[in-house]
Amino acid sequence: MTRTYTHPSVLDGIAAGASWADPTMDPATIDWTARRQRAAIPFPLVDGRPVNPYAPTGIRYGRNELGHWGEQQCADAIVTAIDMYGCRSLLMVERSDGHGWALPGGYVDPGEDATAAAFRELAEETGLTADPTDPWVTTLPARYVPDPRASDEAWMVTTPVRIDLGRGWSSPPAVTGRDDARRAAWIPADDLYSVTRFLAHTFGGRVFPAHRDLIADALTH
């Protein structure tokens, strides 16, 4: 069965003239030349419509909960700190949209460098500021994320930026949930299991599905 779906919030965004929502309901009317040239991960067009290179998602046509057509580039900050006892913590935020706990991050603005976007979003969502030129900062290759809001015609690609704050902390730097983050917190992070267990027991929360593999990889390597 071919499923077509665009969430009402996207239609509301279009009506309000939101910058994150492409106004057209027909992606075949978009000039895809520039968008495909900027894409971090190449993707095909079929009958003038973009196709998720990692499809199927379960929704063949439409945008599901995403406002753009095709690839949307994001950047996420993977911030870790190790205390004086050798225990590692990962900085996470609770999303305001109900999709769980995630890495601080968000859209890369037009013309913005992905690393700069990760640091901007980090400051906006947690109040934590850091220097992108510090030697303990590593920008990783862009990667597709299995965002539950995606469709076969609208999807997310992120550039992860690792920020290692080092060892010996009596407690990590203070953070506060801001912007579109309900709250921010340092989460014990030996591995993904310890993260999911702590979120469930402490906050009744869960890891944002799009970030599960990203976090697992970051805590393993």
Summary of the structure (lengths in Angstrom):
residues: 221
radius of gyration: 18.0
end to end distance: 40.1
largest distance: 58.0
contacts: 696
relative contact order: 0.19
helix: 25%
strand: 29%
